[in-house]
Amino acid sequence: ATAAAAAEAGFRPCLRCRPETAPDYPITDALSPVVIQGLQQIAEGILDEHGVDELATRLHISSRQLRRLFVDELGAPPVAIAQTRRLLFAKQLIDETQLSMTDVAYSAGYSSLRRFNTAIYQTYGRTPSALRGSRYNRKYQRPDDWVQLRLYYRPPYHWRSMLRFLQQRAIPGVEVVDGLIYRRLHRFADRQGIVEVEAMPNEAYLLVRVEPALARNLLPITERVKQLFDLRADPMSIANHFADDEVLGRLVHGYPGVRVPGAWDGFETAVRLILGQQISVKAATTLAGKLVAAYGEPIGDPDQPNTVRPNTVQPNIGGALTHHFPTPQVLADADLAALGMTKRTAQTIQRFSRALCDGSLTLQRAPSLEETLDQLTALPGIGAWTANCIAMRVMGEV
């Protein structure tokens, strides 16, 4: 059962239990490929700007059939799934932040303050301000003006193995790992800032901290955190499934709560994987740093989007955050071989970038893993290993 299904049945979210903080519904093979793709696109915000017809068109299915599949498998149609997602996230922002109600509304994906006020009142029987009242807890917030949220997961979580993996592959200038903290740059339209993720010892949640410039982009940011850190996983079910496997059984037993690293940005991760073909992790990381330094966009003052601020080492994190990762449009015709990579790798990145630019390739899941792999390996230079890694980390294929 899903929260949206409960809402469709007439139930109201409990103020004491706070269902908005519960881990997301796990996306498993028990769901049809169309529903999985639909959920991924809803999480990316497609229904915040478009209708169900557009979602159905992108999934190559009729709107009626899409609604039927969602109701059969999730207990609620796509619109209800999106509405519940917005509502519960808004409720969390009301409880855990000091954001103005206008910022809460737009951060949660509402198109207007009026729609937000109506949705909250119809669900909880009180206004957003009355709902916040004494429920706001200052312990959730930093002493500065950064916004801080908790994202819960199903324990256990082998946090050190995840961070070790990300640290070894962190792209210089874009992201950095130090101790138990992951920090990176993020850009949304003309706004940019820093996002920080930290595990809390003995707690089943991650702390996400976001610079004020990104306050109205919190929902897509939290979705990226969930994807990168695999927060939707059900580790107990995974452990039970592989318990009798000679290889994977030992792995899940020795590393309880081990997760599959995802992607913050699909293009960024795919290029990093292409760079890693047939060379060491360290060498690929060095090349990624050169690529970013040569073609990435230097960060600017978040309050003045058209300015460039000096490269700085961020406090309590060992490394400089200096550039945003280059876009497909930039890399499509870039002279990448001059950076020290092989001509074949440079051409592969260029072809991959051009395919994304002209729409002949997308980073969305195909109806089957085989189709996804066929689409990726159709590009010269992308072999089975790289295609499988892109499918797993970027598209969520497991």
N, C-alpha and C positions, 0 to 999 in steps of 0.2 A: 504494500500500500504506500501511497505517496501523500505528501502534505496537500497537494492539489486535489487528490481524490477525496481526502477528508473534508476539504472546503466545499467540494461539489456536493458532498452528502449532507452539508449543512452544519458541520462542526466548526467551532471557533477556536483559534489558537489560544492555548492556555497562557495567561500572563505569568503564572508561577513556574511552569515547566519550561517556558521559552523555547518552543520547537524551532525557532529561527536559528538557534545555535547548534542544532543537531547536524551531524555530518550529512553530506548530500547523498541522495539515492545512488547506490553503486551502479555503474553502467557495465553490464555483463553480457555474455553471449546468450543469456536467456531472453534478451530483447532482440527484436528483429533489426537488421541493418538499417532500415529506413528510420525506425524510431531512434536508434542510436545517433544517426546523422542529424535527425531533427532536434534531439536534445542538445547536441553539440552546437548547433546553429542558434538555438534559443539561448544557450549560455553565452554565446557571442553577441547576443542582443538584436538578432534579426527582427523579432516581433516588437522591439521598442521603436522601430522605424518603419516597418512594413507589416502587411497583413498575412494571414495564413495562406492566401493564394500565392504570394511570392515565395513563401517557404516551400509550399508544395511544388511549385515550378522548379525550384532549385533541386528538389529531391526527385524530380521526374515522376511525379505521381499526382493524382487528382486530389483536390482539397478534401473531398468527401472520404476518399480512401485513407488519407492521412489522419483525419479526425477519428475514423473507426479504429485504426491501428493504435493510436494513442489511448483511446478509451479502453480498448481491449487489454492492452499491456500495462498501462499506467493508471487507469481509472479516471482519467480526465483528458479533455482535448488540449491541443497545443496552446490555445489562448489562456486557458486556466492554469496551465503549467507556468507560462510566462508571468501571469498576474500574481500567482502565489510567490514566485521567485522575487518579484519586485517588492511585494508587500512584506515578506519576511525579512528581506535585507533592509528595508526602510525601518522596520521595527528594531532591528539590531543597531542601526545607526542612531535611532532615538535613544536607546538605552545606554549605549557605550561611548557616544561622542558628544561633544558640545557644538556640533555643526548647527548652523541655523536651519530652520525647517525648510527654507528654500533650497539650501544646499543638499539637505537630506532627500528632498523630492527629486531633484535632478540627478543626484548620485545614484539613486535607486532605479532610474530609468523612466520616471514619470514625465510626461510631456508638459505638464503644467502643475502649479501649486494647488489649483482647485481639484484636479483629479486625485492628487495625493491626499489632500484633506478628506475628500469624499471616501476614498478607499479605506483609509485608517478608521474613520468614524463608523462606516458600515460594518467593518470587521470587529472592532474593539469597543464600539459604543461610546467612544470619547475622542476628543480632539488630540492631535499629535502633541501639543503642549501639555495637555492634561495627562496624557499617557506617559510623557517623560517625567513630570513631577519630581517625586523623590526617588525615582528608579535609577536615575543617572548615578553611576558609581565612579568617583574620581580616581580610584585605584587603577582603572583601566587606561588612564591617559598619561602621557609624558608631561613633564613640566613645561616643555616648549609648546609650539602651536602645531606640531605634527599630529596627524590623525592616527589613532591606534585602534586596531580591531583584533578580535580573537577568531581564528578559524579552527573549528574542532575537527577531529578525525577519529576513526575507530582504532583504538590501541590494540596491540603495541605498534610502535613506530621506531625503526632502527635508524635514528636520525644521523648518527655519525657516518654510517655507510653512504647515505644520500649526500651529505655534505662533502665527504671525501671524493665521491664521484664528480660532483659539481666543481669542487676546488681544482681538481686536476685538469678540468676542461674549461675553466672560466676564461672568457674572452677578455684579454687585457684592455682596460679603458672602458669596458661596458659593464662588467660584473666582477664581483670579488667575494671571496669567502675567507672569514677569519674566525677561528674558534667555532662557535655554534651559530654564527650569524651569516646570512647570505644577503648581499646588498647589490643593487643594480640601478641603472638608469632606465627611465621609461618616458616615452613620448606619446602624447595623444593630441592630434590636431596641432594647435599652436602652443600647447602647454607641455611642460616637461618637468621632471623632478626625480627624486630618489625614492626607491622602495626598499624596505628592509624587512627581512623575515627572520624570526628567532624562535627556536624551540624552547619551551619552558619545562625545566626538570620536574618530573612527577605530575605533570599536567597533560591532558589529552588535547592540547590545542597549540597552534602556532600563533605568535604575536606578529601582526603585520603592521608596519609603521610607514606612513606615506607623507611626503612633503605637502604643505598646504596648497601648492600650485596645482596638485592633482586631486584635490578634494572632491571635485565633481565627477571624477572618473573612477570612483572606488569600486563600483560593481564589476566593470571589466578587469580591473586590477586584481580583485579577489579571485575572479575566474582563472586568471593566468597563474596565480599562486596555487590554486587547487590543481591545475593541470601539471605544472612543473613538479610539484611535490606529491602528486598522486594521492590527494586527500580523499578521493571517493572510494579508494580501495577498501575491501573487506578482508583484512589479513587473516582472520581466523578461518574464513571459508577457503581462502587460498591455501593456507597451511593444511587444512583437512583434505583438500583436493590433491595435493602433491605428497601427502604423508607417505604413501607407499612407493613413490618414485625413487629409484636408486640414487639419482644425482640431485634432483630438485628437492627431494625430501630432506636430505642432509642440509641443504642450503637454508630452507625455511625454518628448520629446527635450530641451526646454528646462529641464524640472524633473524630472530623473531621480529616481524613487522617490516621486513625489507620491502622496499617499494620499487616501482619502475620509474626512473626519472623521465619526466615529460619535457615540454618545451615552453619557454616564456613566449617566444616568437617563432612561428614555424619556419619562416625563411632563414632566420638567424641560425637556428639549430640545424637545418638541412645543409646550409653552407659549411657550418662547422664539421658536419659529418663527411661531406665531400672532401674537405681539406684533410681529413684524417685517413683517407684511403691509402693503405700500404706504407704509412709512415708512423712514427711513434706518437703517442699522445702529446708529449712535450713539444715535438717538432710542429705538430698541427696547431698547438696553442700559440707558438711563436708566429706562425704564418697568419693566424687569425688576428693577432695583435698588429702585425704589419698592415694587413688589409684594412683594419679599422682606422689606424693612424693615417693611412693614405687616402681612404675614401669615405670614412665616417664623418658625420657632422659634429663639429665641436659643440659642447654644451654651452648654453647661454644662461643669462640671468633669468630665472623663472618668472620674475615680475616684469621683465622686458624681453619678450620672446625673440626679438630680432638682434639682440646683443650677444656677444661671446664673453663668457667669464673665464678667468685664468684657470688652468688645470690645478686642482687642489687635491690633497689627500684628505679623505673624509675622516672625521673624528672616530676613534675606536675601531676603525676598520683598516686592515693593512693593505692599502693599495689606492691608486688614483682612479677616479671615475671621470673620464675626459671626453668621450665621444658616444654618440648614438650609432648603432650598427647601420651600415649603408643599406639603401633600399635596392630592390631588384632593378629599378630604372637606372640607378647609378652603376651597378655592377654589370649590366647587360653589355656595355661596350668599354668597360674599364681595361686598362693594360695590366692585367693581373700577373702575367708571367714575369714582369719586371720586379715583382716582390720576392722572387726566389722560388716560387712553386713551379712544378713541371708544366709544360705547355698543355699537356692533356688535362691536368686538373684545372688550369685557367680556362680552357675551352669548355669544360664541363660546367663550371660555375656560370660562365656566360650563357651557355645554352639553357641551363636551368632558369636563370634570371629572365631571359627572353621569353621562355615558355610561360612563365607566370605573368609577364607583362602583356603578352598577346592573348592570354586566356586559354591556350591549348593545354595547360596544366593547372590544376588547383591543388591546394593542400588539404582538401576535404576527403574523408573516407569514401571509397567507392562501395558499391553494394556488397562486394566480397574482397577478402584479402588478396586473392589472386588477381582481381582487376586492378586493385591498388598497385600491386607490384608490377603488373604489366605496364601500367601508365608510367611508372617511374623508370623502369628499365628500358623503355622505348627511347629514352634520351641517351645518346652515346656518352659513355664515360660513367654511367651509373650502373653498377653491377648489383648482384643479388644481395650482398652484405649491406651495402649502403641503402638500397631500397628497403630492405627489412628494417634497418635501424630507423629510417625516416618514418616508415609506416608505424613502428612501435612508439617512438618518442613524440612525433608530431601529430599523428592521426589517431593515436590511442589504440592501435591494433595490438592484440596480445594473443 
